[in-house]
Amino acid sequence: MLRAVFRACYARFRYCIFRERNVSRATLEQTHMGGRRITWGRKDEEYLADFYLVSRRSLGHMEWRVFCYHYLLGADWKLCAKRLGLDRGTFFHVVYRLQHRLGRVFKELQPYALFPIDEYFQGRTHNTAEEGGPIKVVPFRKGSLSRRLQVPIRKAA
């Protein structure tokens, strides 16, 4: 399961890398801090940076070297194993271990996890209300819907 999380995040990383640069654009986003705050962001570039930095901080020295050669530089297992002085079995054990570790980190990262990917790019998509908890109904102010809106109109010249 966690290796599948890593593979999904890595697939999105590769998609963002090979996408044309002129397609990426800044978007206006609401923050989750409340108060109607909005920010500008470039989600593809933010995802690339988050993927790289979280991976760098989460992996040990040997795992980071394997990650750099195999995933970031795109070398096949034979070249990586030769360069790092590992046999085939040890190389794949390191690969599986780093996939598992990064899958867990990407899923459990707080406050904004890299997985699920749709929540990273479109914001939170599931209901945040507690299941089985009390539901609070907030009524409209009495008469607020029946009042007519008075808009000042300027006279045209």
C-alpha positions as YAML, in Angstrom:
chain: A
units: angstrom
residues:
- id: 1
  name: MET
  ca: [0.00, 0.00, 0.00]
- id: 2
  name: LEU
  ca: [2.67, 2.54, 0.97]
- id: 3
  name: ARG
  ca: [4.82, 1.64, -2.02]
- id: 4
  name: ALA
  ca: [1.79, 2.33, -4.23]
- id: 5
  name: VAL
  ca: [1.46, 5.75, -2.56]
- id: 6
  name: PHE
  ca: [5.08, 6.46, -3.43]
- id: 7
  name: ARG
  ca: [4.60, 5.31, -7.03]
- id: 8
  name: ALA
  ca: [1.55, 7.57, -7.45]
- id: 9
  name: CYS
  ca: [3.43, 10.57, -6.06]
- id: 10
  name: TYR
  ca: [6.45, 9.79, -8.22]
- id: 11
  name: ALA
  ca: [4.24, 9.52, -11.32]
- id: 12
  name: ARG
  ca: [2.85, 12.98, -10.60]
- id: 13
  name: PHE
  ca: [6.40, 14.26, -10.01]
- id: 14
  name: ARG
  ca: [7.44, 12.99, -13.45]
- id: 15
  name: TYR
  ca: [4.29, 14.49, -15.01]
- id: 16
  name: CYS
  ca: [5.13, 17.89, -13.52]
- id: 17
  name: ILE
  ca: [8.77, 17.61, -14.67]
- id: 18
  name: PHE
  ca: [8.00, 16.77, -18.29]
- id: 19
  name: ARG
  ca: [5.09, 19.15, -18.67]
- id: 20
  name: GLU
  ca: [5.74, 22.21, -20.81]
- id: 21
  name: ARG
  ca: [6.87, 25.17, -18.73]
- id: 22
  name: ASN
  ca: [4.55, 27.63, -20.47]
- id: 23
  name: VAL
  ca: [1.51, 25.55, -19.43]
- id: 24
  name: SER
  ca: [2.14, 26.13, -15.72]
- id: 25
  name: ARG
  ca: [0.51, 29.25, -14.39]
- id: 26
  name: ALA
  ca: [-0.07, 31.02, -11.13]
- id: 27
  name: THR
  ca: [-3.46, 30.39, -9.56]
- id: 28
  name: LEU
  ca: [-5.38, 32.19, -6.86]
- id: 29
  name: GLU
  ca: [-6.10, 29.95, -3.86]
- id: 30
  name: GLN
  ca: [-7.94, 30.34, -0.60]
- id: 31
  name: THR
  ca: [-5.93, 29.50, 2.47]
- id: 32
  name: HIS
  ca: [-7.21, 27.22, 5.19]
- id: 33
  name: MET
  ca: [-6.35, 29.77, 7.87]
- id: 34
  name: GLY
  ca: [-9.74, 31.47, 7.65]
- id: 35
  name: GLY
  ca: [-10.47, 35.13, 7.34]
- id: 36
  name: ARG
  ca: [-10.92, 34.92, 3.56]
- id: 37
  name: ARG
  ca: [-7.19, 35.06, 2.92]
- id: 38
  name: ILE
  ca: [-6.04, 34.30, -0.59]
- id: 39
  name: THR
  ca: [-2.60, 33.62, -2.05]
- id: 40
  name: TRP
  ca: [-1.04, 33.15, -5.44]
- id: 41
  name: GLY
  ca: [0.67, 29.84, -6.10]
- id: 42
  name: ARG
  ca: [2.25, 27.70, -8.78]
- id: 43
  name: LYS
  ca: [1.11, 24.24, -7.71]
- id: 44
  name: ASP
  ca: [3.27, 22.18, -10.09]
- id: 45
  name: GLU
  ca: [6.48, 23.87, -8.98]
- id: 46
  name: GLU
  ca: [5.43, 23.69, -5.32]
- id: 47
  name: TYR
  ca: [4.78, 19.96, -5.69]
- id: 48
  name: LEU
  ca: [8.20, 19.40, -7.27]
- id: 49
  name: ALA
  ca: [9.91, 21.28, -4.45]
- id: 50
  name: ASP
  ca: [7.91, 19.50, -1.74]
- id: 51
  name: PHE
  ca: [8.60, 16.07, -3.25]
- id: 52
  name: TYR
  ca: [12.34, 16.75, -3.46]
- id: 53
  name: LEU
  ca: [12.75, 18.36, -0.02]
- id: 54
  name: VAL
  ca: [10.60, 15.85, 1.86]
- id: 55
  name: SER
  ca: [12.52, 13.01, 0.21]
- id: 56
  name: ARG
  ca: [15.86, 14.60, 1.11]
- id: 57
  name: ARG
  ca: [14.91, 15.07, 4.74]
- id: 58
  name: SER
  ca: [13.39, 11.60, 5.16]
- id: 59
  name: LEU
  ca: [16.07, 9.34, 3.68]
- id: 60
  name: GLY
  ca: [19.40, 8.21, 5.03]
- id: 61
  name: HIS
  ca: [22.67, 8.65, 3.15]
- id: 62
  name: MET
  ca: [22.62, 5.38, 1.15]
- id: 63
  name: GLU
  ca: [18.89, 5.59, 0.42]
- id: 64
  name: TRP
  ca: [19.30, 9.20, -0.75]
- id: 65
  name: ARG
  ca: [22.10, 8.21, -3.14]
- id: 66
  name: VAL
  ca: [19.96, 5.41, -4.60]
- id: 67
  name: PHE
  ca: [17.00, 7.80, -4.84]
- id: 68
  name: CYS
  ca: [19.08, 10.42, -6.67]
- id: 69
  name: TYR
  ca: [20.58, 8.04, -9.21]
- id: 70
  name: HIS
  ca: [17.53, 5.86, -9.81]
- id: 71
  name: TYR
  ca: [14.57, 8.25, -9.50]
- id: 72
  name: LEU
  ca: [15.90, 11.76, -10.04]
- id: 73
  name: LEU
  ca: [18.54, 11.03, -12.69]
- id: 74
  name: GLY
  ca: [16.66, 8.07, -14.22]
- id: 75
  name: ALA
  ca: [19.47, 5.50, -14.25]
- id: 76
  name: ASP
  ca: [18.51, 1.84, -14.54]
- id: 77
  name: TRP
  ca: [19.28, -0.63, -11.76]
- id: 78
  name: LYS
  ca: [22.45, -2.00, -13.39]
- id: 79
  name: LEU
  ca: [24.09, 1.40, -13.65]
- id: 80
  name: CYS
  ca: [23.01, 2.37, -10.11]
- id: 81
  name: ALA
  ca: [24.24, -0.88, -8.61]
- id: 82
  name: LYS
  ca: [27.60, -0.55, -10.38]
- id: 83
  name: ARG
  ca: [28.01, 3.10, -9.40]
- id: 84
  name: LEU
  ca: [27.08, 2.49, -5.75]
- id: 85
  name: GLY
  ca: [28.92, -0.82, -5.41]
- id: 86
  name: LEU
  ca: [25.81, -2.85, -4.61]
- id: 87
  name: ASP
  ca: [24.68, -6.23, -5.83]
- id: 88
  name: ARG
  ca: [21.23, -6.67, -7.38]
- id: 89
  name: GLY
  ca: [19.49, -7.97, -4.25]
- id: 90
  name: THR
  ca: [20.84, -5.25, -1.98]
- id: 91
  name: PHE
  ca: [19.94, -2.56, -4.50]
- id: 92
  name: PHE
  ca: [16.31, -3.69, -4.73]
- id: 93
  name: HIS
  ca: [16.05, -4.05, -0.96]
- id: 94
  name: VAL
  ca: [17.15, -0.43, -0.62]
- id: 95
  name: VAL
  ca: [14.67, 0.61, -3.34]
- id: 96
  name: TYR
  ca: [11.75, -1.18, -1.65]
- id: 97
  name: ARG
  ca: [12.71, 0.24, 1.74]
- id: 98
  name: LEU
  ca: [12.89, 3.82, 0.45]
- id: 99
  name: GLN
  ca: [9.59, 3.42, -1.43]
- id: 100
  name: HIS
  ca: [7.92, 2.21, 1.76]
- id: 101
  name: ARG
  ca: [9.44, 4.97, 3.89]
- id: 102
  name: LEU
  ca: [8.60, 7.77, 1.45]
- id: 103
  name: GLY
  ca: [5.09, 6.41, 0.87]
- id: 104
  name: ARG
  ca: [4.44, 6.65, 4.60]
- id: 105
  name: VAL
  ca: [5.94, 10.14, 4.81]
- id: 106
  name: PHE
  ca: [3.99, 11.42, 1.78]
- id: 107
  name: LYS
  ca: [0.73, 10.09, 3.22]
- id: 108
  name: GLU
  ca: [1.24, 11.25, 6.83]
- id: 109
  name: LEU
  ca: [2.88, 14.62, 6.15]
- id: 110
  name: GLN
  ca: [1.26, 17.46, 8.11]
- id: 111
  name: PRO
  ca: [-0.38, 19.90, 7.55]
- id: 112
  name: TYR
  ca: [-0.51, 19.23, 3.78]
- id: 113
  name: ALA
  ca: [0.24, 15.66, 2.71]
- id: 114
  name: LEU
  ca: [1.49, 14.95, -0.81]
- id: 115
  name: PHE
  ca: [-0.97, 12.06, -1.04]
- id: 116
  name: PRO
  ca: [-3.87, 11.99, -1.99]
- id: 117
  name: ILE
  ca: [-2.66, 14.00, -4.94]
- id: 118
  name: ASP
  ca: [-6.06, 15.50, -5.79]
- id: 119
  name: GLU
  ca: [-6.28, 17.02, -2.31]
- id: 120
  name: TYR
  ca: [-2.82, 18.54, -2.74]
- id: 121
  name: PHE
  ca: [-3.79, 20.24, -5.98]
- id: 122
  name: GLN
  ca: [-7.48, 21.08, -5.38]
- id: 123
  name: GLY
  ca: [-7.62, 21.41, -1.60]
- id: 124
  name: ARG
  ca: [-9.47, 19.26, 0.90]
- id: 125
  name: THR
  ca: [-12.25, 17.26, -0.78]
- id: 126
  name: HIS
  ca: [-13.82, 15.33, 2.07]
- id: 127
  name: ASN
  ca: [-16.12, 16.47, 4.83]
- id: 128
  name: THR
  ca: [-14.29, 17.65, 7.93]
- id: 129
  name: ALA
  ca: [-17.30, 17.27, 10.26]
- id: 130
  name: GLU
  ca: [-17.02, 14.55, 12.87]
- id: 131
  name: GLU
  ca: [-19.03, 11.45, 12.11]
- id: 132
  name: GLY
  ca: [-21.75, 10.82, 14.66]
- id: 133
  name: GLY
  ca: [-21.10, 14.18, 16.30]
- id: 134
  name: PRO
  ca: [-23.78, 16.75, 17.00]
- id: 135
  name: ILE
  ca: [-24.92, 18.80, 14.04]
- id: 136
  name: LYS
  ca: [-25.19, 22.49, 14.71]
- id: 137
  name: VAL
  ca: [-27.81, 24.33, 12.67]
- id: 138
  name: VAL
  ca: [-27.19, 28.04, 12.24]
- id: 139
  name: PRO
  ca: [-30.42, 29.87, 11.34]
- id: 140
  name: PHE
  ca: [-30.59, 32.98, 9.18]
- id: 141
  name: ARG
  ca: [-31.29, 36.24, 10.93]
- id: 142
  name: LYS
  ca: [-34.99, 36.83, 11.06]
- id: 143
  name: GLY
  ca: [-36.13, 38.86, 8.08]
- id: 144
  name: SER
  ca: [-32.72, 38.87, 6.41]
- id: 145
  name: LEU
  ca: [-34.00, 37.15, 3.28]
- id: 146
  name: SER
  ca: [-37.12, 39.25, 2.92]
- id: 147
  name: ARG
  ca: [-35.43, 42.68, 3.07]
- id: 148
  name: ARG
  ca: [-34.81, 44.40, -0.21]
- id: 149
  name: LEU
  ca: [-31.24, 45.25, -1.04]
- id: 150
  name: GLN
  ca: [-30.75, 49.02, -1.42]
- id: 151
  name: VAL
  ca: [-27.99, 49.73, -3.92]
- id: 152
  name: PRO
  ca: [-27.03, 53.36, -4.56]
- id: 153
  name: ILE
  ca: [-27.31, 54.18, -8.25]
- id: 154
  name: ARG
  ca: [-25.36, 56.99, -9.82]
- id: 155
  name: LYS
  ca: [-27.02, 59.00, -12.50]
- id: 156
  name: ALA
  ca: [-25.35, 58.86, -15.87]
- id: 157
  name: ALA
  ca: [-24.30, 62.17, -17.41]
...
